[in-house]
């Protein structure tokens, strides 16, 4: 079991047809959703298939990981994990 230190989550595998509202509604089963944002490609104006959800507490974020990771959302399996700050991510080439 991973212990979450903050309340921001990375969500991968989001269906391309999903909206921010769909994401928020899906995560509301795990607790209070502060914000839900699907990342959009600026050039094509289409979903990139991932996004971020902020829960109201680290405990609710952990609950979301425990209950929603590897679950089906609108026909696709999503991955839920603690969001990493940009400086902690490996650099792209």
N, CA and C of each residue as an Amber inpcrd file, in Angstrom:
protein
   279
   0.8430000  -1.1870000   0.0000000   0.0000000   0.0000000   0.0000000
   0.8870000   1.2490000   0.0000000   0.6030000   2.1290000  -0.8980000
   1.3270000   3.3940000  -0.9920000   0.6050000   4.4260000  -0.1350000
   1.3540000   5.1860000   0.6260000   0.7370000   6.2400000   1.4220000
   0.8710000   7.5590000   0.6630000  -0.2450000   8.1820000   0.3670000
  -0.2750000   9.4300000  -0.3930000   0.0300000  10.5940000   0.5470000
   0.9220000  11.4870000   0.1010000   1.3110000  12.6310000   0.9180000
   0.5660000  13.9040000   0.5320000  -0.0660000  13.9010000  -0.6230000
  -0.8530000  15.0820000  -1.0050000  -2.1850000  14.6110000  -1.5880000
  -2.9760000  15.5430000  -2.0520000  -4.3210000  15.1650000  -2.5030000
  -4.4910000  15.2830000  -4.0180000  -3.3870000  15.3870000  -4.7570000
  -3.4680000  15.4920000  -6.2180000  -3.1140000  14.1530000  -6.8620000
  -3.9490000  13.7610000  -7.8170000  -3.8000000  12.4630000  -8.4670000
  -3.6040000  12.6030000  -9.9650000  -2.7850000  11.7040000 -10.5210000
  -2.6320000  11.5650000 -11.9690000  -3.5800000  10.4510000 -12.3970000
  -4.2950000  10.6670000 -13.4840000  -5.2130000   9.6560000 -14.0150000
  -4.8540000   9.4030000 -15.4680000  -4.4840000   8.1790000 -15.7970000
  -4.1450000   7.8010000 -17.1630000  -5.1930000   6.8690000 -17.7410000
  -5.2570000   6.8150000 -19.0570000  -6.2040000   5.9230000 -19.7300000
  -7.6180000   6.4560000 -19.7770000  -7.7630000   7.7580000 -19.6090000
  -9.1080000   8.3590000 -19.6350000  -9.6840000   8.2430000 -21.0420000
 -10.9420000   7.8160000 -21.1550000 -11.5580000   7.7400000 -22.4880000
 -11.5060000   9.1020000 -23.1900000 -11.2210000   9.0870000 -24.4790000
 -11.0860000  10.3400000 -25.2340000 -12.3970000  11.1170000 -25.3090000
 -13.5110000  10.4210000 -25.1260000 -14.8100000  11.0940000 -25.1760000
 -15.2200000  11.6820000 -23.8300000 -14.4520000  11.4260000 -22.7750000
 -14.8100000  11.8930000 -21.4350000 -14.5840000  13.3990000 -21.2900000
 -15.4100000  14.0100000 -20.4420000 -15.2800000  15.4390000 -20.1390000
 -14.7410000  15.6040000 -18.7140000 -14.3640000  16.8310000 -18.3830000
 -13.9490000  17.1200000 -17.0060000 -15.0500000  16.7200000 -16.0260000
 -16.2950000  16.9750000 -16.4100000 -17.4480000  16.6250000 -15.5730000
 -17.5550000  15.1170000 -15.3580000 -17.3280000  14.3400000 -16.4280000
 -17.3530000  12.8740000 -16.3210000 -16.2920000  12.4030000 -15.3290000
 -15.1070000  12.9950000 -15.4230000 -14.0050000  12.6230000 -14.5400000
 -14.3580000  12.9600000 -13.0880000 -14.8950000  14.1300000 -12.8690000
 -15.2860000  14.5490000 -11.5220000 -16.3580000  13.6150000 -10.9530000
 -17.3550000  13.3010000 -11.7500000 -18.4250000  12.4050000 -11.2970000
 -17.8910000  11.0170000 -10.9690000 -16.9800000  10.5080000 -11.7740000
 -16.4080000   9.1810000 -11.5540000 -15.6540000   9.1350000 -10.2220000
 -14.8800000  10.1780000  -9.9460000 -14.0600000  10.2070000  -8.7220000
 -14.8570000  10.5760000  -7.4770000 -16.0560000  11.1140000  -7.6390000
 -16.8480000  11.5120000  -6.4710000 -17.2330000  10.3220000  -5.5940000
 -17.1860000   9.1180000  -6.1380000 -17.4780000   7.9310000  -5.3210000
 -16.3950000   7.6850000  -4.2690000 -15.2120000   8.2830000  -4.4540000
 -14.0950000   8.0870000  -3.5230000 -13.9890000   9.2130000  -2.5020000
 -14.7800000  10.2790000  -2.6650000 -14.7100000  11.4020000  -1.7420000
 -15.0520000  12.7020000  -2.4470000 -14.6920000  13.7980000  -1.7920000
 -14.9970000  15.1240000  -2.3260000 -13.9390000  15.5350000  -3.3490000
 -14.3760000  15.8140000  -4.5670000 -13.4740000  16.2410000  -5.6390000
 -13.3980000  17.7670000  -5.6420000 -12.1800000  18.2880000  -5.4830000
 -11.9610000  19.7340000  -5.5160000 -11.9020000  20.2070000  -6.9600000
 -11.1740000  19.4540000  -7.8020000 -11.0850000  19.7920000  -9.2240000
 -10.7620000  18.5390000 -10.0290000 -11.1540000  18.5630000 -11.2990000
 -10.8720000  17.4670000 -12.2280000 -10.6000000  18.0870000 -13.5890000
  -9.4580000  17.7720000 -14.1650000  -9.0590000  18.4000000 -15.4310000
  -8.4400000  17.3670000 -16.3580000  -9.0200000  17.2320000 -17.5320000
  -8.4570000  16.3880000 -18.5820000  -7.5570000  17.2800000 -19.4300000
  -6.3660000  16.7930000 -19.7290000  -5.4030000  17.5700000 -20.5080000
  -5.7680000  17.4900000 -21.9950000  -5.8230000  18.6560000 -22.6160000
  -6.2260000  18.7820000 -24.0230000  -5.0130000  19.1840000 -24.8710000
  -4.8570000  18.5450000 -26.0270000  -3.8160000  18.9180000 -26.9820000
  -4.1810000  20.2690000 -27.5860000  -3.2780000  21.2380000 -27.4640000
  -3.5720000  22.5990000 -27.9320000  -3.7200000  22.6850000 -29.4480000
  -3.0300000  21.8160000 -30.1740000  -3.0900000  21.8930000 -31.6340000
  -4.3370000  21.2270000 -32.2060000  -4.7340000  20.0920000 -31.6060000
  -5.8830000  19.3580000 -32.1450000  -7.1670000  19.6160000 -31.3480000
  -7.0280000  20.2060000 -30.1670000  -8.1630000  20.4720000 -29.2800000
  -8.8740000  19.1820000 -28.8640000  -8.0970000  18.0760000 -28.8060000
  -8.6440000  16.7820000 -28.3920000  -7.9590000  16.3250000 -27.1120000
  -8.6260000  15.4630000 -26.3930000  -8.0910000  14.9170000 -25.1490000
  -6.7970000  14.1550000 -25.4110000  -5.8500000  14.2650000 -24.4750000
  -4.6200000  13.4750000 -24.5480000  -4.7710000  12.1410000 -23.8160000
  -5.9440000  11.9140000 -23.2040000  -6.1980000  10.6380000 -22.5360000
  -5.6650000  10.5580000 -21.1140000  -5.2510000  11.6830000 -20.5550000
  -4.8600000  11.6990000 -19.1510000  -5.2730000  13.0190000 -18.5270000
  -5.2330000  13.0520000 -17.2060000  -5.6320000  14.2660000 -16.5150000
  -5.2710000  14.2100000 -15.0510000  -5.7980000  15.1610000 -14.3070000
  -5.4800000  15.2840000 -12.8890000  -6.7580000  15.5270000 -12.1040000
  -6.8090000  14.9180000 -10.9290000  -7.9370000  15.0980000 -10.0240000
  -7.3660000  15.5150000  -8.6740000  -7.9640000  16.5280000  -8.0810000
  -7.5820000  16.9400000  -6.7370000  -8.7140000  16.5780000  -5.7970000
  -8.4060000  15.7690000  -4.7910000  -9.3830000  15.3920000  -3.7760000
  -9.2440000  16.3580000  -2.5990000 -10.2070000  16.3430000  -1.6870000
 -10.1970000  17.3170000  -0.5940000  -9.2060000  16.9870000   0.5170000
  -8.6740000  15.7530000   0.5450000  -7.7030000  15.3800000   1.5770000
  -6.8120000  14.2520000   1.0670000  -5.6280000  14.0790000   1.6820000
  -4.7760000  12.9420000   1.3120000  -5.4570000  11.5960000   1.5450000
  -6.3010000  11.5060000   2.5640000  -7.0120000  10.2560000   2.8400000
  -7.9870000   9.9130000   1.7170000  -8.6880000  10.9250000   1.2180000
  -9.6030000  10.6840000   0.0960000  -8.8310000  10.3640000  -1.1790000
  -7.6770000  10.9910000  -1.3590000  -6.8280000  10.6720000  -2.5200000
  -6.3760000   9.2160000  -2.4470000  -5.9800000   8.7620000  -1.2660000
  -5.5790000   7.3580000  -1.0950000  -6.7590000   6.4370000  -1.3750000
  -7.9380000   6.8120000  -0.8940000  -9.1380000   6.0110000  -1.1520000
  -9.4120000   5.9160000  -2.6500000  -9.2170000   7.0190000  -3.3780000
  -9.4310000   7.0090000  -4.8310000  -8.4500000   6.0530000  -5.5060000
  -7.1910000   6.0630000  -5.0750000  -6.2060000   5.1240000  -5.6470000
  -6.6310000   3.6940000  -5.3450000  -6.9730000   3.4400000  -4.0880000
  -7.3330000   2.0740000  -3.6710000  -8.5730000   1.5420000  -4.3730000
  -9.5580000   2.4110000  -4.6140000 -10.8270000   1.9270000  -5.1520000
 -10.9890000   2.1160000  -6.6620000 -10.2760000   3.0680000  -7.2630000
 -10.5150000   3.3670000  -8.6860000  -9.3870000   2.9590000  -9.6260000
  -8.1770000   2.7100000  -9.1070000  -7.0830000   2.2760000  -9.9730000
  -7.4330000   0.9390000 -10.6210000  -7.1690000   0.8320000 -11.9100000
  -7.4690000  -0.3690000 -12.7110000  -8.9680000  -0.6620000 -12.8120000
  -9.7820000   0.3740000 -12.6830000 -11.2240000   0.2220000 -12.8610000
 -11.6210000   0.7500000 -14.2430000 -12.7890000   0.3280000 -14.6900000
 -13.2670000   0.7390000 -16.0020000 -14.0550000   2.0400000 -15.9110000
 -13.6780000   2.9920000 -16.7570000 -14.3990000   4.2550000 -16.8780000
 -14.8170000   4.3960000 -18.3360000 -16.1020000   4.3550000 -18.5900000
 -16.6290000   4.5210000 -19.9460000 -15.9270000   3.5970000 -20.9540000
 -15.6850000   2.3520000 -20.5390000 -15.1190000   1.3540000 -21.4390000
 -13.6050000   1.2550000 -21.4700000 -12.8960000   2.0780000 -20.6940000
 -11.4240000   2.0070000 -20.6590000 -10.9410000   1.8230000 -19.2340000
  -9.8700000   1.0550000 -19.0800000  -9.2620000   0.8580000 -17.7690000
  -8.3920000   2.0660000 -17.4560000  -8.6290000   2.6780000 -16.3070000
  -7.8390000   3.8480000 -15.9360000  -6.7710000   3.4760000 -14.9080000
  -5.7230000   4.2580000 -14.8800000  -4.6490000   4.1350000 -13.8980000
  -4.6900000   5.3780000 -13.0250000  -4.6830000   5.1770000 -11.7250000
  -4.7370000   6.2910000 -10.7800000  -3.5280000   6.2030000  -9.8660000
  -2.7800000   7.2930000  -9.7750000  -1.6140000   7.3360000  -8.8960000
  -1.4110000   8.7550000  -8.3780000  -0.5490000   8.8780000  -7.3890000
  -0.2470000  10.2010000  -6.8460000   0.4410000  11.0240000  -7.9300000
  -0.0060000  12.2600000  -8.1100000   0.6180000  13.1470000  -9.0960000
   2.0080000  13.5300000  -8.6010000   2.9600000  13.5300000  -9.5090000
   4.3350000  13.9020000  -9.1880000   4.5800000  15.3380000  -9.6180000
   5.2550000  16.1190000  -8.7750000   5.6100000  17.4800000  -9.2100000
   6.4810000  17.4320000 -10.4620000   6.3790000  18.4420000 -11.3000000
   7.1170000  18.4480000 -12.5650000   8.6130000  18.2410000 -12.3710000
   9.2090000  18.7940000 -11.3040000  10.6540000  18.6650000 -11.1130000
  11.0620000  17.2480000 -10.7310000  10.1080000  16.4060000 -10.2970000
  10.4160000  15.0230000  -9.9300000  10.3030000  14.0570000 -11.0990000
   9.8100000  14.5370000 -12.2340000   9.6370000  13.6680000 -13.3900000
  10.9210000  13.6100000 -14.2000000  11.1800000  12.4760000 -14.8720000
  12.3650000  12.4080000 -15.7380000  12.2320000  13.3820000 -16.9090000
  13.3440000  13.9070000 -17.3440000  13.3500000  14.8520000 -18.4740000
  13.1120000  14.1100000 -19.7790000  12.3870000  14.7600000 -20.6790000
  12.1770000  14.2080000 -22.0260000  13.2580000  14.7310000 -22.9470000
  13.5560000  13.9340000 -23.9580000  14.5730000  14.3600000 -24.9320000
  13.9450000  14.8690000 -26.1900000
